[in-house]
Amino acid sequence: MPSYALVTGASSGLGLALAEALARRGRNLLLVARYRDELEPVALEFTQRFGVDVLFRACDLSEPLRLTGFLLELEESEQHIDLLVNCAALSSQGHFLAQDWLREQDLIELNVLALARLCHAVGNSMAVRGGGQILNVASVAAFQPGPWMSSYAASKAYVLHLSEGLREELRQSGVAVCVLCPGPLRTQGTLPRKLRGSRLPLTPEEVALCAVLALERNRALIIPGWRARWLARASRLAPRWLVRKAAAAVNRAYTRP
């Protein structure tokens, strides 16, 4: 039975970069994202460039019924998932009360519930087989409250704590759980104006390379870049009131275009 790395959010950004980094290392891929027309050319390109088997499935993971259908298909298929990369996520910026609630609900469905369901379903299959790896993508925002991006930061805190808890729970079953906490990413047209001259943001390719190398070493917590590591550490050492106030000031400034 062939083995695959299942990568969500694989059509663009960090998810695409992680999928490419894995393909470069000879991993067969099962790519998942919302739109087929974005996934199909990626699958064709990776198959041609790296000589790996690349499958894809268009699925909006924020919709519970579609996620359920995808999990049933996965259970009935012959693909053996030995690596799950949960990268699909939504973000929101601005005053919480000013956000459209349906968008906030989609964020929670995708960032929290879909990730947890995938960990539960695929993790169970891995445990039965006696091994596998799960890489969940959180953020340095997970280490602190996130005023002006409160739902996003809270969802990434969930991912961080779930991942660290599962790492201990699943250790005896042979399933290794790692969590990736990148800082801001330097992707085309997405950086706020005040971050465009900063050295903090890394490219998705830089983060992906760091992640796959750390994954090979089975690192529990992966924070690419010394500046991001410093931010994560500082938020744990400073008083909570100070962290909260500082995060509010920074986020309010940096989430503006």
Secondary structure, DSSP 8 states (H G I E B T S, - for coil): --EEEEEESTTSHHHHHHHHHHHHTT--EEEEES-HHHHHHHHHHHHHHH---EEEEE--TTSHHHHHHHHHHHHHSS-EEEEEEE-------S-GGGS-HHHHHHHHIIIIIIHHHHHHHHHHHHHHHT-EEEEEE--GGGGS--TTSHHHHHHHHHHHHHHHHHHHHTGGGTEEEEEE----B--TTTS-GGGTT-SS-B-HHHHHHHHHHHHHTT-SEE--SHHHHHHHHHHHHS-HHHHHHHHHHHHHHHT--
